[in-house]
Amino acid sequence: MVKEKEKGASLKPSGFSEGGGLLDNVDVVWKNPRFEMWDYAGKGPSIPALAIDLEPDEGDVITQYWSAGNADDWSPSKDGTKLVPIGKALSLSKSSNVYQLLKSLVEADFPEDQMEDDISIYEGMKCHMVRIKAPERPGLKQKEKKYEASVLVVDTILQMPGKEGEKTGNVKGKAGDEVSDKATQVVMEILGENPKEIQKMALASKAFGKLKAEKVDQTTINAIVQLIGGKDETFISSGPWTYKNGIVSQA
């Protein structure tokens, strides 16, 4: 008798599905954030949604979706970077999952005044993300409501968005000294505004916003943010302040 071969998973790209389960409590890099129409993987009505390819430190990239409103009111732009109004709505609803995501970004110290209508500005951002209960939507039918029982949001920003490859290590010589001096200056300014203490990543986030407001070039901003909030803690551990267990305070 010929032994029947075990049937494996299809390796045809067309046979793959989006995601492999619910992401939760994970560090991920945001890739290709865009708006597109989404139908809950064929299980619900087609709606405008924010889609982001989330790349964990280990494992496969998973595409995550956040509902962004009613299909009668909003539509993705042709390039997917924006939501275009097509109905009577004047603003996005706070009951949407995309609101929960963007609100969590602000709570993680992403500067709200730097948030634009172009979602692509978040390309390359690294975050620690967790799941929370999805907002109540009284108008949704129960069978539709179950698809969004929870929503993935940002808990901590680990690295601000920027152009790939623009790391601190690329800044050498005199330019490196200038970046370090500017980083020290901005840290001292922020500590003066927060005299008690501040978490290292919150400090990096505030530095990002302050430098953006000063119209510092993006390469320098990325280098400074990496100096302050990166894994290499040489800079943050040796400045004219106190650093211990992820907390920075005045000396």
Secondary structure as GFF3:
##gff-version 3
##sequence-region A 1 251
A	DSSP	three_ten_helix	13	15	.	.	.	ID=ss1
A	DSSP	beta_strand	26	38	.	.	.	ID=ss2
A	DSSP	beta_strand	47	56	.	.	.	ID=ss3
A	DSSP	beta_strand	62	67	.	.	.	ID=ss4
A	DSSP	beta_strand	74	76	.	.	.	ID=ss5
A	DSSP	beta_strand	83	85	.	.	.	ID=ss6
A	DSSP	alpha_helix	97	107	.	.	.	ID=ss7
A	DSSP	three_ten_helix	112	114	.	.	.	ID=ss8
A	DSSP	three_ten_helix	119	122	.	.	.	ID=ss9
A	DSSP	beta_strand	126	133	.	.	.	ID=ss10
A	DSSP	alpha_helix	142	145	.	.	.	ID=ss11
A	DSSP	three_ten_helix	146	148	.	.	.	ID=ss12
A	DSSP	beta_strand	150	159	.	.	.	ID=ss13
A	DSSP	three_ten_helix	168	170	.	.	.	ID=ss14
A	DSSP	alpha_helix	173	193	.	.	.	ID=ss15
A	DSSP	beta_strand	198	199	.	.	.	ID=ss16
A	DSSP	alpha_helix	200	213	.	.	.	ID=ss17
A	DSSP	alpha_helix	218	229	.	.	.	ID=ss18
A	DSSP	alpha_helix	234	237	.	.	.	ID=ss19
A	DSSP	beta_strand	241	244	.	.	.	ID=ss20
A	DSSP	beta_strand	247	250	.	.	.	ID=ss21
###
